[in-house]
Amino acid sequence: MSSPVTVAFGSATDPGLRRAINEDSYLAVAPLFLVADGMGGHHAGEIASATVIDEFSGFAGRDSLEIDEVRAALAQARRRVEALPAGEGAGAGTTLTGVVIADVDGEGYWLAINLGDSRTYRLSEGVFEQVSVDHSVVQELIDAGQLAPEAASSDTRRNVITRAIGAGSDGDADYWLIPAEPGDRILVCSDGLSSELDSAAIHAVLVAETQPQCAATRLVHEAMLRGGRDNITALVVDATAVRTRANRPGDHTSPSAAAAADEVDGDTLPRVVATGGF
């Protein structure tokens, strides 16, 4: 059986202008498009992020994944990071964000996952929105009405995250099941990109560059031009074809979508089934 979502994609990463080591790791091969941003300094963060990506790499080449498989891989990745020995990543942590291709009753979906402050965005039918919700002190202050969103990029607490894999965190991941549409463009990135480029600048590049590899390369380049203060990684994934059942309702409230929502309800905070409900 073929993949429920056929994709074209591109990837780019750079240590940036101030870091000697790139602690970002990523996986860009169908059906997984994931970015992990390591924390811990020196080689520790690099080892933690690479450990997580390695755990998921065994799924490469599959047509699709089920959420239980993703959850199991995440749990095993967490155990591996927490078991890293002294001098080889002990105490380090990493973020994880991105999408995997999922098959729900024969239809193509994006299964998005997030832990930390790396980000997943979606450009669909001209609408550009952030799918993931940052697990950060700054985001909590914004949600509580104690900080204006426009002040977030300059706040001294902007790099303090509240959930991660490792680093003493046991916070759950957020999951979203989103019906895929032909023409969807997904961006998965580390905060080295989103901290240099605001949403308008990111959107402009995704619209201007039609080829996903060109878009990923340019996004990293633009972040470098604006300072490149952190490691920068960008994955751009385009849905070129999507398998759907006939007469999929426009509001995606079909039984398959409802069942998909139930599947992820256990440890999901924001949950999205409708196309434009981010």
C-alpha positions as CSV (number, residue, x, y, z in Angstrom):
1,M,0.0,0.0,0.0
2,S,1.3,3.5,-0.9
3,S,1.7,6.3,1.6
4,P,-1.5,8.2,2.5
5,V,0.5,11.4,2.0
6,T,3.0,11.8,-0.8
7,V,5.6,14.4,0.0
8,A,8.5,16.4,-1.4
9,F,10.8,17.9,1.2
10,G,14.0,19.8,1.9
11,S,16.2,20.3,4.9
12,A,19.0,22.7,6.1
13,T,20.9,23.2,9.3
14,D,23.8,25.4,10.5
15,P,25.6,25.9,13.8
16,G,25.0,29.6,13.5
17,L,27.5,32.4,14.0
18,R,28.0,32.1,17.8
19,R,28.1,28.3,18.5
20,A,31.0,26.0,17.8
21,I,28.8,22.9,17.9
22,N,25.5,22.2,16.3
23,E,23.3,20.5,18.9
24,D,20.4,20.3,16.6
25,S,19.6,16.9,15.1
26,Y,16.9,16.1,12.6
27,L,15.2,13.3,10.6
28,A,13.8,14.1,7.2
29,V,12.7,10.9,5.5
30,A,9.1,9.8,4.9
31,P,7.1,9.3,7.0
32,L,9.0,11.3,9.7
33,F,10.0,14.9,9.8
34,L,11.4,15.7,13.2
35,V,13.8,18.3,14.7
36,A,15.4,17.9,18.1
37,D,17.3,20.8,19.7
38,G,19.8,19.6,22.3
39,M,20.4,21.3,25.6
40,G,23.3,20.9,28.0
41,G,26.3,22.5,26.4
42,H,29.4,21.1,24.8
43,H,28.6,17.7,23.3
44,A,25.9,16.8,25.8
45,G,23.0,18.4,24.0
46,E,24.2,17.1,20.7
47,I,24.3,13.5,22.1
48,A,20.8,13.9,23.6
49,S,19.2,15.2,20.4
50,A,21.0,12.6,18.3
51,T,19.8,9.8,20.6
52,V,16.2,10.8,20.2
53,I,16.4,11.1,16.4
54,D,18.2,7.7,16.3
55,E,15.3,6.1,18.2
56,F,12.8,7.3,15.5
57,S,15.0,6.6,12.5
58,G,14.1,2.9,12.6
59,F,10.7,3.9,11.2
60,A,12.2,5.4,8.1
61,G,10.7,4.1,4.8
62,R,7.4,3.2,6.3
63,D,4.2,4.4,4.6
64,S,2.7,5.7,7.8
65,L,2.9,5.4,11.6
66,E,0.3,4.9,14.3
67,I,0.2,7.2,17.3
68,D,0.9,4.2,19.6
69,E,4.2,3.6,17.7
70,V,5.2,7.3,18.1
71,R,4.4,7.2,21.8
72,A,6.4,4.0,22.3
73,A,9.4,5.5,20.5
74,L,9.2,8.7,22.5
75,A,9.1,6.7,25.8
76,Q,12.1,4.6,24.7
77,A,14.0,7.8,23.6
78,R,13.4,9.3,27.0
79,R,14.7,6.2,28.7
80,R,17.8,6.3,26.5
81,V,18.5,10.0,27.2
82,E,18.0,9.6,30.9
83,A,20.5,6.6,30.9
84,L,23.3,8.5,29.2
85,P,26.5,8.0,31.2
86,A,28.6,10.8,32.8
87,G,30.7,12.5,30.3
88,E,28.5,11.3,27.4
89,G,25.4,13.4,27.8
90,A,24.4,12.7,31.3
91,G,21.9,15.3,32.5
92,A,21.4,16.7,29.0
93,G,18.0,17.2,27.4
94,T,16.4,18.0,24.1
95,T,13.3,19.3,22.5
96,L,11.4,17.4,19.9
97,T,8.9,18.7,17.3
98,G,7.6,17.7,13.9
99,V,5.1,15.6,12.0
100,V,4.8,12.0,11.0
101,I,2.5,10.8,8.2
102,A,-0.5,8.9,9.6
103,D,-3.3,6.8,8.1
104,V,-6.7,7.2,9.7
105,D,-9.3,4.9,8.1
106,G,-7.5,5.1,4.8
107,E,-7.1,8.9,4.8
108,G,-3.9,10.9,5.0
109,Y,-3.2,12.9,8.2
110,W,-0.4,14.8,9.7
111,L,0.3,13.6,13.2
112,A,2.2,16.4,14.9
113,I,4.2,16.1,18.1
114,N,5.9,18.6,20.3
115,L,7.9,18.8,23.5
116,G,9.8,22.1,24.2
117,D,10.1,25.3,22.2
118,S,11.1,24.1,18.7
119,R,8.2,24.6,16.4
120,T,6.0,23.1,13.7
121,Y,4.1,25.4,11.3
122,R,1.6,24.8,8.5
123,L,0.8,26.8,5.4
124,S,-2.4,25.6,3.9
125,E,-4.6,27.3,1.3
126,G,-2.9,30.6,2.0
127,V,-3.3,30.4,5.8
128,F,0.0,30.3,7.8
129,E,-0.3,29.1,11.4
130,Q,1.8,27.7,14.2
131,V,0.6,24.2,15.0
132,S,2.8,23.5,18.1
133,V,2.5,25.5,21.3
134,D,5.8,26.4,23.0
135,H,6.5,24.7,26.3
136,S,8.2,27.8,27.8
137,V,8.0,30.2,30.6
138,V,7.4,33.0,28.1
139,Q,4.5,31.2,26.5
140,E,2.9,30.5,29.9
141,L,3.1,34.2,30.7
142,I,1.5,35.1,27.4
143,D,-1.3,32.6,28.0
144,A,-1.8,34.1,31.4
145,G,-2.1,37.6,30.0
146,Q,1.1,38.7,31.8
147,L,3.2,39.3,28.8
148,A,2.4,40.8,25.4
149,P,3.3,38.4,22.5
150,E,5.3,41.1,20.8
151,A,7.5,41.3,23.9
152,A,8.4,37.6,23.9
153,S,11.4,37.8,21.6
154,S,13.2,40.3,23.8
155,D,12.2,38.8,27.2
156,T,15.2,37.5,29.2
157,R,13.2,34.2,30.0
158,R,12.6,33.4,26.3
159,N,15.0,30.4,26.4
160,V,13.6,28.8,29.6
161,I,11.5,25.8,28.6
162,T,9.1,23.9,30.8
163,R,9.1,20.5,29.1
164,A,11.8,18.4,27.4
165,I,13.1,15.0,26.9
166,G,15.7,14.5,29.6
167,A,17.2,17.3,31.7
168,G,15.0,16.1,34.6
169,S,11.8,16.7,32.8
170,D,9.0,14.2,32.6
171,G,6.4,16.4,30.8
172,D,4.2,14.8,28.3
173,A,4.3,15.6,24.6
174,D,1.4,17.3,22.9
175,Y,-0.1,15.6,19.8
176,W,-2.4,16.9,17.0
177,L,-4.0,14.9,14.2
178,I,-4.6,17.2,11.3
179,P,-6.3,16.1,8.0
180,A,-3.7,16.6,5.3
181,E,-4.6,18.5,2.1
182,P,-2.8,18.5,-1.2
183,G,-0.6,21.6,-1.3
184,D,0.0,21.7,2.4
185,R,3.4,23.0,3.4
186,I,4.8,22.0,6.8
187,L,7.8,23.8,8.4
188,V,9.6,22.1,11.3
189,C,12.3,24.2,12.9
190,S,14.5,24.7,16.0
191,D,14.2,28.0,17.9
192,G,17.3,29.2,16.3
193,L,15.1,30.0,13.3
194,S,12.0,31.2,15.0
195,S,14.0,33.5,17.4
196,E,15.5,35.3,14.4
197,L,12.6,35.4,12.0
198,D,9.1,36.4,13.0
199,S,6.0,34.7,11.6
200,A,5.6,37.2,8.8
201,A,9.2,36.8,7.6
202,I,8.9,33.0,7.7
203,H,5.6,33.1,5.8
204,A,7.1,35.3,3.2
205,V,9.9,32.9,2.5
206,L,7.6,29.9,2.3
207,V,5.4,31.7,-0.2
208,A,8.4,33.0,-2.3
209,E,10.3,29.7,-2.6
210,T,8.3,27.1,-4.4
211,Q,10.8,24.3,-4.0
212,P,11.0,22.8,-0.5
213,Q,14.8,22.6,-0.5
214,C,15.2,26.2,-1.6
215,A,12.8,27.3,1.1
216,A,14.7,25.4,3.8
217,T,18.0,26.7,2.7
218,R,16.8,30.3,2.4
219,L,15.2,30.2,5.9
220,V,18.4,29.2,7.5
221,H,20.3,31.8,5.4
222,E,17.9,34.5,6.5
223,A,18.3,33.6,10.2
224,M,22.0,33.8,9.8
225,L,21.7,37.3,8.3
226,R,19.7,38.4,11.3
227,G,22.3,37.3,13.8
228,G,22.5,33.5,13.8
229,R,22.7,33.5,17.6
230,D,21.8,29.8,17.9
231,N,21.9,26.6,15.9
232,I,19.4,26.7,13.1
233,T,17.5,23.9,11.5
234,A,14.6,24.0,9.0
235,L,12.6,21.2,7.4
236,V,10.1,22.0,4.7
237,V,7.6,19.3,3.7
238,D,5.1,19.6,0.9
239,A,2.1,17.4,0.4
240,T,2.0,16.6,-3.3
241,A,-0.9,14.1,-3.1
242,V,-3.2,13.0,-0.3
243,R,-5.3,9.9,-0.1
244,T,-8.9,10.6,1.0
245,R,-12.1,8.7,1.0
246,A,-14.8,10.1,-1.3
247,N,-17.0,12.9,0.1
248,R,-14.8,13.8,3.0
249,P,-16.8,16.6,4.8
250,G,-15.4,20.0,4.6
251,D,-15.4,20.4,8.4
252,H,-13.7,17.0,8.9
253,T,-16.2,15.9,11.4
254,S,-16.6,12.5,9.8
255,P,-16.5,9.4,12.1
256,S,-12.8,8.8,11.1
257,A,-11.8,12.2,12.3
258,A,-13.7,11.8,15.5
259,A,-12.1,8.4,16.1
260,A,-8.7,10.0,15.4
261,A,-9.4,12.6,18.0
262,D,-10.2,9.9,20.6
263,E,-7.0,8.1,19.9
264,V,-4.9,11.1,21.0
265,D,-7.0,12.4,23.8
266,G,-5.1,10.8,26.6
267,D,-2.1,13.1,26.9
268,T,-2.9,15.8,24.4
269,L,-3.3,19.4,25.5
270,P,-4.2,21.4,22.4
271,R,-6.1,19.0,20.1
272,V,-6.8,19.9,16.5
273,V,-8.9,17.9,14.1
274,A,-10.4,20.6,11.9
275,T,-8.2,22.0,9.2
276,G,-8.2,25.7,10.3
277,G,-8.6,25.3,14.0
278,F,-5.1,26.0,15.2
